[in-house]
Structure formats: structure tokens, C-alpha cells
């Protein structure tokens, strides 16, 4: 007599055997399968609702004069007591630039990362878009000490980590710049143009960039404890450059070097910084140059934005940064001639005459040929 294969019976038998094994192993009731399809199964929540203690925090919007509600998420931040620092550390807290207007979205994201993450933060964007200034501004309004290191191709790890010297028949250890900075509570350590340094130099900080990481001074004499530096409370590592650590294939950022992917992987937050919105850039420049007319500043900013769009599309080889824009307005006020001012502040950078003519065309469109 042949038997008939019943898949439902097989499934039920296997399921019963599994339930029995689970119950025997755990010593508790076995899991059950709902027989009522109309009964919804409870869903596990993605997040709990526990909120950290934010006593003493203030909203970022209260510290930023040009804050516009709805343009960026507001963030709770700590403002530290500058008087509690030693005199040498107080000197590290930047002064607030009264003319500066930050990119609100980028500032909000940076403040969030500073307050809620202990891994590295990378600010990236076009040249002179305000990456370093953004970190400096956040340090200024929150009274955080600021340590800024500008990298170059000749830098070695000893200048960052430390070195030993001999004098008078004895040896002395000297902390490097990073070693000194990470021992200051609540410090922002800005690695500016960090991809100019060789990858092996930056790799010396890999352990430091991990969560709960430490800095190991391998060349320092003494015990393991002597060689191990635990970062002070609240220290944050911020990197800024134009290439996202991947090197440059365009030729626009000569000297930058691709970084080890293991180093980049230890950076937990990537923030792209863009130029200011037109109204904010106009307002900042009006504050910087109160003698300039509204028409002059508005026109120069419109030309700058046309140049930036052309740069992004590969039509011109040099970007009109905020620094260039400031120089153009300053020279215009001094010479009373926007064309002569543009020539010495920007046009003479170009080798290709067609690029110069394109920029002049933008000026004609915005200001008119008669101006």
C-alpha cells in the first residue's frame, strides 16, 4: 500500500518537534503560532523613547543671530564656561566673528554630531565654502577650545604624536600637536586639509579615531600606561578637505593624497558644506563692507553664483569663492571701478582668454554693459 505525501502534515510535525526542543532547552513555554490571521502580531519598535538628560543645554538657534526657523533642524548644545579654563586654554577659544553668517544646515549637522557622536566628523565641499570657518564658529559660540592643524606633504607623525630629544646627557619626551590637543576637555581638534599628509601619517591616529579610542605613543619611554593617552572628556575630531579622503583626479587640488580606506571608515559623520544662500551672503558682505551700496553687493553676489555654477559644470577652471568676492568688493570700493577690480581680484588667475570672456559676460548680464 503506497503512502501519500502530505506537505501540511510534514510541516506540522516538524514545527511540533522544534517547539518541543525549544521548550526543553529554555525550560520555559515554547513559542506558539497564531491560528487567527486577523490577530496582528506585535511589532518590535525600531527605537525606544528614552531621552538623555539635557539639563543645562541650550538651543543652537539662540546662539546664531541669522537663524531662520524651518531652514535647519534646531539642536541642543552645551555652552561651556570660558572662565573655568586656564589662561592658556582660554586663548584657544575663538572670538565670535560678528560679520560671519554660517550655512545653517551644515552648522546644525555639525552641532548635532559634536554633541551626539564621539567618532570623527568630515566636512567636505568646494574651496572656500566655509568648512574651517564653520568649525571655528561653532567653537566660538559654545566656548570650546579650538586646535587647528594645517597639513602638508612634508609632515611626519612625530610632529603630530610626539618625539624624544636628548640634551645634557638625558632624554626628554615632547608631546606632539595632537597629543597635546586631545588632553584638553571639550576641545574641537580640526584637521584642516588633512589629505595633504601622507596616508601613513594619518594612519598613526587610527586607534584614536575608534569609539573609546586611545592614542599610543609607541616611541615614548616608560610603561604601557605612560605610552597610552586617553582623550579628555568631550574632545571631538573634525576633518576638513575638498576630496573626501579619496584623492583628486581632476588636477584642481594638487598635493592631496588618497587616504587609507581603514582610516576613512573610522570617520562616522560626513557633512557636505555648500555656499551660503544668496540673501545670507549679501547680508554678511553688507556687514563686512557697510560703505558698499546694496546694488553693488547684490550684483557681485549674483555674478559669483553664476561663476560657481559654471565651475560646477566644468565650464571655468577656478571658483569665485567668498574670499575672491570680498576682494572684488574691496577693490571696487577703492578704485570705483568694478571691472578693474574684477581683473586684479579674479580674472588674472585665468590662462584661457575664453574663460575671462565668460566671466565678463556674466558681469554684463547682471550689471549691464553701460553700468
CORJO-V430621 format. One record per backbone hydrogen bond with DSSP energy under -1.0 kcal/mol. CO is the residue of the C=O (numbers start at 1). NH is the residue of the N-H. E is the energy in kcal/mol with one decimal. If there is no record, write none. Layout:
co = [CO & CO]
nh = [NH & NH]
e = [E & E]
This chain:
co = [6 & 7 & 8 & 9 & 10 & 11 & 12 & 13 & 14 & 15 & 16 & 17 & 18 & 19 & 20 & 21 & 22 & 23 & 36 & 54 & 58 & 59 & 60 & 64 & 68 & 75 & 77 & 81 & 82 & 86 & 87 & 89 & 90 & 92 & 103 & 104 & 105 & 106 & 107 & 108 & 109 & 110 & 111 & 112 & 113 & 120 & 120 & 121 & 122 & 123 & 124 & 126 & 130 & 131 & 132 & 133 & 134 & 135 & 136 & 137 & 138 & 139 & 142 & 145 & 147 & 149 & 152 & 157 & 159 & 160 & 160 & 161 & 163 & 165 & 167 & 170 & 172 & 174 & 176 & 177 & 178 & 180 & 181 & 182 & 184 & 187 & 188 & 189 & 190 & 190 & 191 & 192 & 193 & 194 & 195 & 198 & 198 & 199 & 201 & 202 & 203 & 205 & 207 & 210 & 215 & 216 & 217 & 223 & 227 & 229 & 232 & 233 & 236 & 237 & 238 & 239 & 240 & 243 & 245 & 253 & 260 & 261 & 263 & 264 & 269 & 271 & 277 & 278 & 279 & 280 & 281 & 282 & 283 & 284 & 285 & 289 & 293 & 294 & 295 & 296 & 297 & 298 & 299 & 300 & 301 & 302 & 303 & 304 & 305 & 306 & 307 & 308 & 309 & 310 & 311 & 319 & 321 & 322 & 323 & 324 & 325 & 326 & 327 & 328 & 329 & 330 & 331 & 332 & 337 & 338 & 339 & 340 & 341 & 342 & 342 & 343 & 346 & 347 & 352 & 353 & 354 & 355 & 356 & 357 & 358 & 359 & 360 & 361 & 362 & 363 & 364]
nh = [10 & 11 & 12 & 13 & 14 & 15 & 16 & 17 & 18 & 19 & 20 & 21 & 22 & 23 & 24 & 25 & 26 & 27 & 39 & 57 & 77 & 62 & 63 & 67 & 71 & 60 & 58 & 84 & 85 & 90 & 91 & 92 & 93 & 146 & 107 & 108 & 109 & 110 & 111 & 112 & 113 & 114 & 115 & 116 & 117 & 268 & 269 & 239 & 271 & 241 & 273 & 129 & 134 & 135 & 136 & 137 & 138 & 139 & 140 & 141 & 142 & 144 & 80 & 188 & 190 & 192 & 155 & 161 & 177 & 178 & 179 & 176 & 174 & 172 & 170 & 167 & 165 & 163 & 180 & 181 & 182 & 183 & 184 & 232 & 187 & 236 & 147 & 238 & 149 & 192 & 240 & 151 & 196 & 197 & 257 & 201 & 202 & 203 & 204 & 205 & 206 & 209 & 210 & 213 & 229 & 218 & 220 & 227 & 217 & 215 & 235 & 186 & 189 & 121 & 191 & 123 & 193 & 246 & 259 & 256 & 264 & 265 & 266 & 267 & 122 & 124 & 281 & 282 & 283 & 284 & 285 & 286 & 287 & 288 & 289 & 292 & 297 & 298 & 299 & 300 & 301 & 302 & 303 & 304 & 305 & 306 & 307 & 308 & 309 & 310 & 311 & 312 & 313 & 315 & 314 & 321 & 325 & 326 & 327 & 328 & 329 & 330 & 331 & 332 & 333 & 334 & 335 & 336 & 341 & 342 & 343 & 344 & 345 & 346 & 347 & 348 & 349 & 350 & 356 & 357 & 358 & 359 & 360 & 361 & 362 & 363 & 364 & 365 & 366 & 367 & 368]
e = [-2.1 & -2.5 & -2.4 & -2.3 & -2.6 & -2.6 & -2.2 & -2.1 & -2.3 & -2.3 & -2.1 & -2.0 & -2.6 & -2.4 & -2.1 & -2.3 & -2.8 & -1.7 & -1.8 & -2.0 & -3.2 & -1.5 & -2.1 & -1.7 & -2.0 & -2.9 & -2.8 & -1.5 & -1.5 & -2.7 & -1.4 & -1.6 & -1.4 & -2.0 & -2.6 & -2.6 & -2.2 & -2.4 & -2.9 & -2.4 & -2.3 & -2.7 & -2.1 & -2.2 & -1.6 & -1.3 & -1.5 & -3.7 & -3.2 & -1.9 & -3.3 & -1.5 & -1.6 & -1.6 & -2.4 & -2.5 & -2.2 & -2.1 & -2.0 & -2.5 & -1.3 & -2.3 & -2.4 & -2.8 & -3.3 & -2.4 & -1.3 & -3.6 & -2.2 & -1.4 & -1.4 & -2.1 & -2.9 & -3.3 & -1.7 & -3.0 & -3.0 & -2.0 & -2.3 & -2.2 & -2.5 & -1.0 & -1.7 & -3.1 & -1.6 & -2.6 & -2.7 & -2.8 & -3.0 & -1.0 & -2.2 & -2.0 & -1.8 & -1.4 & -2.8 & -1.1 & -1.6 & -2.3 & -1.0 & -2.2 & -1.8 & -1.8 & -1.1 & -2.0 & -2.9 & -1.3 & -1.6 & -1.5 & -3.6 & -2.6 & -1.6 & -2.7 & -3.1 & -2.0 & -3.4 & -3.5 & -2.4 & -1.7 & -2.7 & -1.7 & -2.0 & -2.1 & -1.2 & -1.7 & -3.1 & -2.6 & -2.5 & -2.6 & -2.3 & -2.3 & -2.3 & -2.4 & -1.7 & -2.0 & -2.5 & -2.0 & -2.1 & -2.8 & -2.4 & -2.4 & -2.3 & -2.0 & -2.3 & -2.4 & -2.3 & -1.7 & -2.4 & -2.3 & -2.0 & -2.1 & -2.3 & -2.5 & -1.5 & -3.0 & -1.6 & -1.2 & -2.6 & -2.5 & -2.1 & -2.7 & -2.2 & -2.6 & -2.9 & -2.3 & -2.3 & -1.9 & -3.1 & -2.1 & -1.9 & -2.2 & -1.9 & -1.7 & -1.7 & -2.1 & -2.2 & -2.0 & -2.1 & -1.8 & -1.4 & -2.4 & -1.8 & -2.1 & -2.4 & -2.2 & -1.7 & -1.9 & -2.3 & -2.3 & -2.2 & -3.3 & -1.7]
